[in-house]
Amino acid sequence: MKFKGTAWMLVVFLILGIYYFLVDLPAEKKKAHEKEIAGKVFYFKPADVMEFSLIKADQTITLQQTPESTWRLIRPLKTQGDNPESESFLSEIENLEKSRVVENNPKDLDQYGLKTPAVKIHFKFKDGKEETLLFGHESPMGGKIYLKLEGDAKVLLAAASKAKLEKSVYDFRDKTILNFSSGSINQIQIKRKKNPLHLIRKKEEWLVSGEVKAKADKDSVQAFLRAIQFSRIKEFESENPDSLEPYGLNHPIKTLVLEDENKKTYSIDLGNIKPGSGTFAKKEGEPGVFLVDAKFRGALDKKNVDFLNKTLVEFEEKEVTGIKIQTEKETIHAIREDRDNWKIKNPLKTEADMATVRSLLFDLKEAKLSEFIKLSLDAPDSFGLDKPKRSFSLIRSNGKSISIHFGNSTIDDKEVFAQRTGESTVFSISKETTKKLFRTFHELRNKKLFNFKTDDANQIVIKTSKTLFELQKSGSNWNLVKPEEIEIKEFLAKDLLWTMKGMEFESVFESGAPPESTGLTPPAYTVRIWNDEQKMAELMVGNVDPASKQYYAQIGEENGYYRIKKKYLDSIPLDLNSFKVQ
C-alpha cells in the first residue's frame, strides 16, 4: 500500500512539474516580456533593422545592413560603414526607456520641439514595416528629452541627451586604414628615399633584409603590425580629388606595403603634413585622400635598427655542449660530458662547478644589447673590434658555434662595444652584463674539497697537537669514544660532516710543498672521516694568512695547498667542552 501511495505522489509531482513548465513558466516569461516592451520608448530588435536614417536639418545619413550582417553607408555617400558604431547607436535607441507620458493627445507639439524636430530616426525593418522616432527639446530639468513616434500621438519623456544623437558621417563610416590580420603578414616594406626598410618572415622567424641582414625582434615586429592594424583614419579630406599634388601624394614621401601568406598586398602612401591636423594619406586602388595621426606617421619612421633583435644569444640550454671564454689573462674551455656534468679542459683539467655553469647560461640567455651603434663595420679599429680584447663562444650540439667579440669601452665607461661573428652590426652591452658573462676559471671550477656521502661515514677523528678526539657511529647515533666516552651534542657529528662536504677553497697553490709560514708542517689539527677501514676525507689545517685572513689547508696526500675561509672551520670542535651537552 505504501508503494502505491508513493507512486501516486510521484505522478502528482510530475503533472505539477509539466504544468509549471508548459503553462506557468511561459506565462511568467510573457508577463516579463510585456513589462519590458511597455517600458521602452520604441521596442525593436537591432538584428531586424534593414535600414536606418539619421535625419537632421542639414543632412540625412543612411546606413543599410548587408546580407553578411555588416553595415554600409549609402547616403550621403556610398562606402563601408563602421560596424561597432552602428551597432552601438542602434543599441542606444533600443534601450531608451520612457520616464513618463507627458501628453496623450497634445494640441501644440511646438512647445516640445516636435513640430519640426531637430532630429529624426527613420527605421526600415526586414518584415517591410517602417517607423520614425522624433526627438524634440531637452527637458528644462536636464538629462531628459521630449520624443514621440511619428505614428503615435503621445509625447514621451526619456532619459537621453541630444549629444548622443549628434552623429556625423565620419562617425558612421569605416575608419579602418588597412584591414588585415597581423598573424598572416610575412613581408613588410617601407619605401622611402633614405633608409628603406624590408622585413621578411621565414616560418616563425623575422629577418631584417636589405642593407643589414640580421634577426629581427619578433615582439617589435608584432607591435608594429598591431599599431598599423588598429590605427584609424583621423579625418576624411577628399573623396575623389582632381589632383594628388596638393597633398604630396603624386610622389609619396613614404609607402607602406604589407604582403600576407596568400601574396595579397596592403599598401598606403603618405604625403605632406597638414599643420595641426595630421598627414595626408591614400590607400592603393582607392581615390580618397584622408588624414592619419602622428602616431601612424611615427610608426612609418622606424628604421632597420628599431627592429633588430636585442637578445644577445638565442639558444636552448639542452643544446649547449661547450663554452669558450677568452680574456687578456686566460682562455677557458668547458665541455658538457652529460646532462648534469661539466668539465673544464683548459687552462687545467678539472671538474666544473655546476651551479656556476647554470648561472652563467641563465645570465647569457637573459643578456640584452643596450644599443645598436653601427649597422656596417667600416672602421673596426674605432671600436677595438679589429683585434678583440675578449670573446665568448657557445658551442651547440650540431657543432655550430655562436661567438661574440668585445672591444673598447664607451666614453662614459658604462658600456662595451661588441659584435657577433657573421654579422656586420656593432652594438653596445652594459659592463654589468659583460661582467656576468666573463666568469673566471676560479669561478667556474668546482671548488668543493671533498666528495663523499655523509650517510656512509661511521668514524670521525680530530687530532690536535694536544688531544685526539674520536667519534663513532652506532645505528643512527654518534658518540665520543676518545679521549673519554661522553654524550655529545645531538647534531654535532652531522653538522661536522655537512661542513666538510660543503667546504670550498678560496684559492689554490697547485704544486710544491707548503712553506713553513703556512703552519702545515706539521698542521695545527687534522680531521679524518672514515667508513670502516676506508678513509673518505682528510683535512689538515695550518695558520691564518695575514693578508686574506683565511686558513691554509692541505688535502690528504695531494700536492699543493689551499686557502679556506674562516667560516668553514669555526664550527669544528677542538676541545672537550665543544663536544659536551650544555
C-alpha positions in Angstrom: 0.0 0.0 0.0 2.8 2.3 0.8 4.3 1.7 -2.6 1.0 2.7 -4.4 0.8 5.9 -2.3 4.4 6.9 -3.2 3.7 6.2 -6.9 0.6 8.4 -6.9 2.6 11.2 -5.2 5.3 10.9 -7.9 2.6 11.1 -10.6 1.1 14.3 -9.0 4.5 15.9 -8.7 5.2 15.0 -12.4 1.9 16.5 -13.5 2.5 19.7 -11.5 6.1 20.0 -13.0 4.8 19.6 -16.5 2.0 22.2 -15.8 4.6 24.7 -14.5 7.0 24.3 -17.4 4.2 24.3 -20.1 1.8 26.8 -18.6 3.1 28.9 -15.7 6.7 29.5 -16.9 5.6 30.7 -20.4 3.0 32.9 -18.8 5.7 34.4 -16.4 8.0 35.0 -19.4 5.2 36.6 -21.4 4.4 39.0 -18.5 8.1 39.9 -18.1 8.3 40.5 -21.9 5.2 42.6 -21.9 6.5 44.7 -19.0 9.8 45.2 -20.9 8.0 46.3 -24.0 5.8 48.6 -22.0 8.8 50.4 -20.5 10.5 51.0 -23.9 10.1 54.2 -25.9 10.3 52.0 -29.1 10.7 48.3 -28.9 12.6 46.6 -31.7 15.5 44.2 -32.2 18.6 45.7 -33.9 19.1 42.5 -35.8 15.7 43.1 -37.5 16.6 46.5 -38.8 17.3 46.6 -42.6 18.0 50.3 -42.8 18.1 53.3 -40.6 18.4 57.0 -41.3 19.6 59.8 -39.0 17.7 62.9 -40.4 18.9 66.3 -39.3 18.1 69.8 -40.7 21.1 69.9 -42.9 21.8 66.3 -43.7 20.5 62.8 -43.9 22.8 59.8 -43.1 21.5 56.4 -44.1 23.0 53.0 -43.3 21.9 49.7 -44.7 22.5 46.2 -43.3 24.2 43.8 -45.8 23.5 40.1 -46.1 26.7 39.5 -44.1 25.2 41.4 -41.2 27.6 44.4 -41.6 26.6 48.0 -42.1 27.1 50.0 -45.3 26.8 53.8 -45.6 24.6 54.6 -48.6 23.8 58.3 -48.1 25.3 61.0 -48.4 28.0 58.7 -50.0 28.4 55.0 -50.6 31.1 53.4 -48.5 31.7 50.7 -45.8 30.1 51.6 -42.5 31.6 51.4 -39.0 30.0 48.3 -37.6 30.7 48.9 -33.9 29.5 52.5 -34.1 26.3 51.5 -36.0 25.5 48.6 -33.5 26.2 50.9 -30.5 23.9 53.6 -31.9 21.0 51.2 -32.5 21.5 49.7 -29.1 21.3 53.2 -27.5 17.9 53.8 -29.2 16.6 50.3 -28.5 17.4 50.8 -24.7 15.6 54.1 -24.4 13.1 53.9 -21.6 10.3 56.3 -21.1 10.2 58.2 -17.9 6.6 59.2 -18.3 3.9 60.1 -20.8 3.8 63.9 -20.9 0.6 64.2 -23.0 -1.6 61.6 -24.7 -3.0 63.9 -27.3 -1.1 67.2 -27.4 -2.5 70.2 -29.3 0.8 72.0 -29.6 3.8 69.9 -30.5 5.9 73.1 -31.0 6.4 73.6 -27.2 8.2 70.2 -27.1 10.2 70.9 -30.2 8.4 68.1 -32.0 6.5 70.1 -34.7 9.7 70.5 -36.7 12.1 68.1 -34.8 15.8 68.8 -35.0 16.5 65.0 -35.2 14.6 62.1 -36.7 15.5 58.5 -36.9 13.7 56.5 -39.6 13.7 52.7 -39.5 13.0 50.2 -42.2 12.6 46.6 -40.9 13.2 43.3 -42.7 9.5 42.5 -42.5 8.6 45.6 -44.5 7.5 47.8 -41.6 8.7 51.3 -41.1 8.7 53.7 -38.2 10.1 57.2 -37.4 11.3 58.4 -34.0 11.1 62.2 -33.4 13.4 64.0 -30.9 12.5 67.4 -29.6 13.7 69.8 -26.9 15.7 68.7 -23.9 13.8 68.9 -20.6 14.3 72.2 -18.6 15.4 70.0 -15.7 18.2 68.5 -17.8 19.2 64.9 -18.6 15.9 64.1 -20.4 14.4 64.7 -23.8 10.9 65.0 -25.3 10.2 62.5 -28.1 7.5 60.6 -29.9 6.8 58.0 -32.5 5.6 59.6 -35.8 2.6 57.2 -35.9 1.6 57.7 -32.2 0.1 60.9 -30.7 1.7 60.5 -27.3 4.6 62.8 -26.2 7.1 61.0 -24.1 9.9 62.0 -21.8 13.0 59.8 -21.7 16.4 59.8 -20.1 18.6 60.8 -23.1 20.5 63.8 -24.5 20.9 65.3 -27.9 24.7 65.0 -27.7 24.4 61.2 -28.2 22.3 61.8 -31.4 24.8 64.3 -32.9 26.4 61.8 -35.1 28.3 62.7 -38.2 29.1 60.9 -41.5 32.6 60.4 -40.0 31.2 58.6 -37.0 29.3 56.1 -39.1 31.8 55.4 -41.9 34.5 52.8 -41.6 37.8 54.4 -40.4 40.0 51.3 -40.8 43.2 52.2 -42.6 44.3 48.7 -43.6 42.1 45.7 -43.0 44.5 42.7 -42.4 45.3 40.0 -39.9 48.7 40.7 -38.3 49.4 36.9 -37.9 49.1 36.4 -41.7 51.7 39.0 -42.7 55.1 37.7 -43.9 56.6 40.7 -45.5 56.8 44.4 -44.5 58.3 47.2 -46.7 58.6 50.9 -46.0 59.7 52.6 -49.2 61.4 56.0 -48.8 64.5 57.8 -50.2 66.6 57.3 -47.2 66.8 54.1 -45.0 64.2 52.0 -46.7 63.0 49.1 -44.5 62.4 45.5 -45.5 61.4 42.7 -43.1 60.7 39.1 -44.2 59.2 36.3 -42.1 60.6 32.8 -42.6 58.5 30.3 -40.7 58.3 31.8 -37.2 61.4 34.0 -37.5 61.5 37.6 -38.7 64.6 38.8 -40.6 65.9 42.3 -41.4 66.7 42.3 -45.1 68.5 44.8 -47.4 71.5 46.8 -46.2 71.5 44.9 -42.9 71.0 41.1 -42.7 70.2 40.1 -39.1 67.4 38.6 -37.0 64.5 40.9 -36.1 62.9 41.0 -32.7 59.6 39.2 -33.1 57.8 41.3 -30.4 58.9 44.6 -32.1 57.6 43.4 -35.4 54.3 42.3 -33.9 54.0 45.6 -32.0 54.5 47.5 -35.3 51.9 45.4 -37.1 49.3 45.9 -34.3 50.0 49.6 -34.3 49.2 49.7 -38.0 46.2 47.3 -37.8 44.5 49.2 -35.0 45.2 52.7 -36.3 42.2 54.7 -37.6 41.6 57.4 -40.2 41.7 60.7 -38.4 39.8 62.8 -41.0 38.4 62.3 -44.5 39.9 65.0 -46.7 38.6 64.4 -50.2 36.6 61.6 -51.8 37.9 62.0 -55.3 40.4 64.8 -55.7 41.2 66.2 -59.2 45.0 66.1 -58.4 47.1 64.4 -55.7 49.8 67.1 -56.0 48.4 69.4 -53.3 48.6 66.5 -50.8 52.2 65.4 -51.8 50.8 62.1 -52.9 51.7 62.3 -56.6 55.3 61.5 -55.4 54.7 59.9 -51.9 57.2 60.7 -49.2 56.9 57.1 -48.0 54.9 54.0 -48.8 54.0 51.1 -46.5 53.5 47.7 -48.3 52.4 44.6 -46.4 52.2 41.2 -48.0 50.3 38.2 -46.5 50.9 34.5 -46.9 48.5 34.4 -49.9 50.5 37.1 -51.7 47.8 39.7 -51.1 49.2 43.2 -50.6 48.0 46.1 -48.5 49.5 49.4 -49.4 49.3 53.0 -48.2 51.1 56.2 -49.4 51.9 59.1 -47.1 52.3 62.7 -48.3 52.6 66.1 -46.8 51.7 67.2 -43.3 48.6 69.3 -42.8 49.5 71.6 -39.9 47.6 70.9 -36.8 45.6 68.0 -38.3 47.8 65.1 -39.5 49.4 63.6 -42.6 47.7 63.2 -45.9 47.4 59.5 -47.0 45.9 57.4 -49.7 45.3 53.6 -50.0 46.4 51.8 -53.1 43.5 51.4 -55.6 41.2 53.9 -53.8 40.7 57.5 -54.9 40.0 59.1 -51.5 42.5 61.2 -49.5 42.4 61.1 -45.8 44.5 62.1 -42.7 46.4 59.9 -40.3 47.6 60.9 -36.9 51.2 61.5 -35.7 51.4 58.0 -34.1 50.8 56.3 -37.5 53.3 58.6 -39.2 55.8 57.9 -36.5 55.4 54.1 -37.0 56.4 54.6 -40.6 59.5 56.5 -39.5 61.0 53.3 -37.9 64.4 52.1 -39.2 66.0 48.7 -39.5 67.8 49.3 -36.2 64.4 49.6 -34.4 63.6 46.0 -35.3 66.9 44.3 -34.7 66.8 41.5 -32.1 68.3 42.8 -28.8 68.7 39.3 -27.3 72.4 38.7 -27.2 72.3 35.0 -27.9 69.2 32.8 -28.6 69.7 29.2 -27.6 68.2 26.2 -25.6 70.3 25.2 -22.7 70.0 21.4 -23.5 71.6 22.1 -26.9 74.8 23.7 -25.4 77.8 21.3 -25.4 80.6 23.7 -24.8 81.7 27.2 -23.6 84.8 29.1 -24.5 85.9 32.3 -22.7 88.9 34.2 -23.8 90.3 37.3 -22.0 93.7 39.0 -21.8 94.5 36.8 -18.8 93.2 33.3 -19.6 91.4 31.1 -22.1 88.8 28.8 -20.6 87.2 25.8 -22.4 84.5 23.8 -20.7 82.5 20.9 -22.1 79.4 19.1 -21.2 80.0 15.4 -20.6 76.4 14.5 -19.8 73.3 16.4 -18.7 74.5 17.4 -15.3 78.2 17.1 -15.6 80.6 19.7 -17.0 84.3 19.5 -17.1 86.9 22.2 -17.7 89.5 21.3 -20.4 91.6 24.5 -20.3 93.6 26.0 -18.6 93.5 23.0 -16.4 91.6 19.7 -16.5 89.2 19.7 -13.6 85.5 19.4 -12.6 83.3 22.4 -13.3 81.0 23.9 -10.7 77.5 23.0 -11.9 75.8 25.8 -10.1 78.1 28.4 -11.6 77.7 26.9 -15.1 73.9 27.0 -14.8 74.1 30.6 -13.5 76.3 31.6 -16.5 74.0 30.0 -19.1 71.0 31.7 -17.4 72.7 35.1 -17.5 73.7 34.5 -21.1 70.1 33.7 -22.1 68.8 36.8 -20.3 71.5 39.1 -21.7 70.3 42.0 -23.8 72.0 44.5 -26.0 71.9 48.1 -24.9 72.0 49.8 -28.3 72.9 49.2 -31.9 75.8 51.5 -32.7 76.5 51.0 -36.3 74.9 48.8 -39.0 78.0 48.2 -41.0 81.5 47.8 -39.6 83.6 50.0 -42.0 86.1 51.1 -39.3 86.5 48.2 -36.9 89.6 49.7 -35.2 87.5 52.6 -33.9 85.6 50.1 -31.7 88.5 47.9 -30.9 87.0 45.0 -32.8 89.8 44.6 -35.3 91.7 42.9 -32.5 89.1 42.0 -29.9 90.3 42.0 -26.3 87.8 39.3 -25.2 85.5 36.8 -26.8 82.7 34.5 -25.6 81.7 31.4 -27.6 78.8 28.9 -27.2 79.1 25.5 -28.9 75.9 23.7 -29.8 75.1 20.0 -30.2 75.0 20.4 -34.0 78.7 21.5 -33.9 77.9 25.2 -34.8 79.1 27.9 -32.5 78.0 31.4 -31.7 80.7 33.9 -30.8 80.6 37.5 -29.5 83.7 39.7 -29.7 84.2 42.5 -27.2 86.2 45.7 -27.9 86.7 49.1 -26.4 84.6 50.7 -23.7 82.3 53.7 -24.5 83.4 57.2 -23.5 81.4 57.1 -20.2 82.9 53.7 -19.4 79.5 52.2 -18.8 79.2 50.1 -22.0 81.4 47.9 -24.1 81.3 47.7 -27.9 80.7 44.2 -29.2 79.9 42.2 -32.4 78.6 38.7 -33.2 80.6 36.7 -35.7 78.9 36.6 -39.2 77.1 39.9 -38.6 78.0 43.4 -39.7 76.3 45.3 -36.8 78.2 46.8 -33.9 76.3 47.1 -30.6 77.0 48.0 -27.0 76.5 45.9 -23.9 76.5 47.2 -20.3 79.6 46.4 -18.3 77.3 44.9 -15.7 76.0 42.3 -18.3 79.6 41.7 -19.6 80.8 41.0 -16.1 78.2 38.3 -15.6 79.4 36.5 -18.8 83.1 36.6 -18.3 83.4 34.2 -15.3 87.0 33.4 -14.3 88.5 29.9 -14.3 88.4 30.0 -10.5 84.7 30.9 -10.5 83.9 28.1 -13.0 85.9 25.3 -11.5 84.5 23.0 -8.8 85.9 24.3 -5.5 84.5 21.6 -3.3 87.3 19.9 -1.4 85.6 16.6 -0.7 83.1 14.4 -2.4 81.6 11.7 -0.2 78.2 10.6 1.1 77.6 11.7 4.7 75.5 8.6 5.5 78.5 6.3 4.6 80.7 7.8 7.4 80.9 5.9 10.6 84.0 7.4 12.2 85.4 10.9 12.6 88.8 11.6 14.1 90.1 15.1 15.0 93.7 15.3 16.0 95.2 18.4 17.6 98.8 18.9 19.0 97.4 18.0 22.4 94.4 15.7 22.0 92.8 13.1 19.7 89.0 13.1 19.5 87.3 10.0 18.1 83.6 9.8 17.3 81.9 6.5 16.4 78.5 6.0 14.8 76.2 3.4 16.3 73.0 2.9 14.4 71.9 6.5 13.7 73.5 8.0 16.8 77.1 9.3 17.2 79.1 9.1 20.4 82.5 10.4 21.5 84.8 7.4 22.5 88.1 9.2 22.8 89.6 10.7 24.9 86.7 9.6 27.0 83.2 8.3 26.4 80.6 11.0 26.9 77.2 12.0 25.5 77.7 14.6 22.8 75.5 17.4 21.3 72.7 15.8 19.2 73.6 17.2 15.8 77.3 17.9 16.3 78.6 15.0 14.2 76.1 15.5 11.3 76.9 19.2 11.2 80.6 18.5 11.1 80.1 16.0 8.1 78.0 18.6 6.2 80.6 21.3 6.9 83.3 19.0 5.4 81.2 18.1 2.5 80.3 21.7 1.6 83.7 23.1 2.2 85.2 25.1 -0.6 88.6 26.6 -1.2 89.0 30.3 -1.9 92.4 30.0 -3.7 94.8 27.2 -4.6 98.5 26.7 -4.9 98.6 23.8 -7.4 102.0 22.3 -6.7 105.0 22.4 -4.4 105.4 21.7 -0.7 103.7 24.3 1.5 106.2 26.7 3.1 106.8 26.8 6.8 104.8 30.0 7.1 101.6 28.1 6.3 101.8 26.1 9.5 101.1 22.8 7.7 104.4 21.1 8.7 103.1 19.9 11.0 99.4 21.1 10.8 97.6 22.7 13.8 95.0 20.0 13.6 93.8 17.2 11.2 90.2 16.0 10.5 89.7 12.5 9.1 86.5 10.8 8.1 86.3 7.0 7.8 84.0 4.3 6.5 85.2 1.3 8.4 88.8 0.9 7.3 88.5 3.2 4.3 89.5 6.9 4.7 86.8 9.1 2.9 88.3 12.6 3.6 91.4 14.1 5.3 91.8 17.8 6.0 95.0 19.3 7.5 94.7 22.9 8.8 97.5 25.3 9.4 98.0 29.0 10.1 95.9 32.0 9.1 97.2 34.0 6.1 97.8 37.6 7.5 96.7 39.3 4.2 93.5 37.3 3.4 92.6 36.2 7.0 92.0 32.7 5.5 93.3 29.4 6.8 96.0 27.4 4.9 94.9 23.8 4.4 96.1 20.6 2.7 94.1 17.6 1.5 95.4 14.1 2.2 98.3 13.1 0.1 97.7 15.8 -2.6 100.4 18.1 -3.8 99.8 21.8 -3.3 97.7 23.5 -0.7 94.7 25.8 -0.3 93.3 28.9 1.4 89.9 28.4 3.1 87.5 30.9 4.5 87.3 31.0 8.3 83.5 30.3 8.2 84.1 26.7 7.2 86.4 25.9 10.1 84.9 27.8 13.0 82.4 25.0 13.7 85.0 22.2 14.0 85.3 21.3 17.8 88.9 21.3 19.1 88.4 20.9 22.8 86.3 18.6 25.0 83.9 21.3 26.1 82.8 21.8 22.5 81.5 18.2 22.4 79.7 18.2 25.7 75.9 18.7 26.1 75.5 22.0 27.9 
